[in-house]
Amino acid sequence: MDDSQDTTFTTFNDPPSLFDAVSQTLNGSTSTLPTHIRVCIMAPLDGKTLTETELNGGIDGPDCPNLEHLVEEWRTSFRQIPQGHSITHLQFDMSTPQEMELRHIVRMLQALSTVVNIKAAPPQMNFSICGCSDTKRKYLEGSFPSRDKNA
């Protein structure tokens, strides 16, 4: 079910904002994480000059200083999400400040969605993509953990 049109998402524009929200949950400042979260994966790149390799879809190695750092920050923030969290829908906003290929970013989405899905209680989350063409959206959504349609 796609509830992205009629549900309010709590939006995180960068890894530190997600990390802070998770930390507040872990230290008891807030009781739970929001149930519907949107993460703007590429928003922190606004104002940065991307390398040719990054613009062509690369995310790691010496030719990808911006994306390699960003990928690691998102991974760190997602690893902090606790077991049995309250998130039921995670939406990845793939809007980019510069036109770029999203070929290899699929590996990061696969890792992030798998981590958060495994820690869910029960592990049957909804995932979606927004902020890119329909073709890219379908390609990226193929990286998400599969759901048992009979569950």
C-alpha positions in Angstrom: 0.0 0.0 0.0 1.3 3.5 -0.9 0.3 5.8 1.9 2.8 8.4 1.0 0.1 10.7 -0.4 -2.1 10.9 2.7 0.3 10.5 5.5 2.5 13.1 7.2 6.1 12.1 7.2 8.8 13.4 9.6 11.6 14.6 7.3 15.3 14.4 8.0 17.4 16.4 5.7 20.8 15.1 6.8 22.3 12.3 8.8 23.0 14.3 12.0 19.3 15.2 12.3 18.3 11.5 12.1 21.1 10.6 14.5 19.9 13.2 17.0 16.3 11.9 16.8 17.4 8.4 17.4 19.7 9.5 20.3 16.8 11.3 22.0 14.8 8.0 21.8 17.6 6.0 23.2 18.3 8.3 26.1 14.6 8.6 26.9 14.0 12.2 25.9 11.3 11.0 23.5 9.4 7.7 23.8 9.5 6.5 20.2 10.6 7.4 16.7 8.0 8.7 14.3 6.2 6.0 12.4 6.6 7.6 8.9 10.0 8.9 8.1 11.3 10.6 5.0 15.1 10.9 4.6 16.4 13.4 2.0 19.4 11.3 1.1 21.1 13.8 -1.3 20.1 17.1 0.4 23.5 17.5 2.2 25.1 17.8 -1.2 23.4 21.1 -1.9 26.2 23.7 -2.6 28.9 21.0 -3.0 30.8 20.6 -6.3 30.6 16.9 -7.2 33.3 15.1 -9.1 32.6 13.7 -12.5 32.7 10.2 -11.0 30.0 11.2 -8.5 27.8 12.8 -11.1 28.1 9.5 -13.1 26.8 7.5 -10.1 30.0 6.6 -8.1 29.7 6.6 -4.4 33.0 5.4 -3.1 36.8 5.6 -3.6 39.2 8.6 -4.0 37.1 10.1 -6.8 34.0 10.3 -4.6 34.9 12.4 -1.6 31.4 13.9 -1.2 29.3 10.8 -1.6 31.6 8.5 0.2 31.4 10.7 3.3 27.7 11.1 3.0 27.1 7.4 2.6 29.1 6.7 5.7 27.1 9.3 7.7 23.8 7.8 6.7 25.0 4.3 7.5 26.1 5.5 11.0 22.7 7.2 11.6 20.7 4.1 10.5 22.8 1.7 12.6 21.7 3.7 15.7 18.1 2.9 15.2 17.1 0.6 18.0 15.7 -3.0 17.8 11.9 -2.9 17.9 11.6 0.7 16.6 8.3 2.2 15.7 9.0 3.1 12.1 6.4 1.5 9.7 7.2 3.5 6.5 10.5 4.8 5.3 10.6 7.0 2.3 13.9 8.0 0.6 13.7 11.4 -1.1 16.2 11.2 -4.0 16.0 14.8 -5.1 19.4 16.0 -6.0 20.8 19.6 -6.2 22.6 18.6 -9.4 21.6 16.2 -12.2 23.3 12.9 -11.4 23.1 9.2 -12.0 21.8 7.1 -9.1 23.3 3.8 -10.3 25.5 2.9 -7.3 23.4 4.6 -4.7 21.2 1.5 -4.9 23.7 -0.3 -2.7 23.4 2.3 0.0 19.6 2.1 -0.1 19.7 -1.7 0.1 22.0 -1.5 3.1 19.9 1.2 4.9 16.5 -0.4 4.2 17.8 -3.9 5.3 19.2 -2.6 8.6 16.0 -0.7 9.6 13.8 -3.6 8.4 15.6 -6.2 10.4 15.3 -4.1 13.5 11.6 -3.5 13.0 9.0 -5.1 15.2 7.7 -7.0 13.3 10.1 -6.7 10.3 7.5 -5.9 7.7 8.1 -2.2 6.8 7.0 -0.2 3.8 9.6 1.5 1.7 9.2 4.1 -1.0 11.1 6.5 -3.2 10.3 10.0 -4.2 12.1 12.9 -5.8 13.2 11.3 -9.0 11.9 10.0 -12.3 9.5 7.1 -12.4 12.2 5.0 -14.2 14.8 5.7 -11.5 12.2 5.2 -8.7 11.3 1.7 -10.0 15.0 0.8 -10.3 15.8 2.0 -6.8 12.8 0.4 -5.2 14.1 -2.9 -6.5 16.8 -2.7 -3.8 14.3 -2.9 -0.9 13.8 -6.0 1.3 11.0 -8.0 -0.2 7.7 -8.4 1.6 5.8 -11.6 2.0 2.6 -10.7 0.1 0.8 -13.5 2.0 1.7 -12.2 5.5 
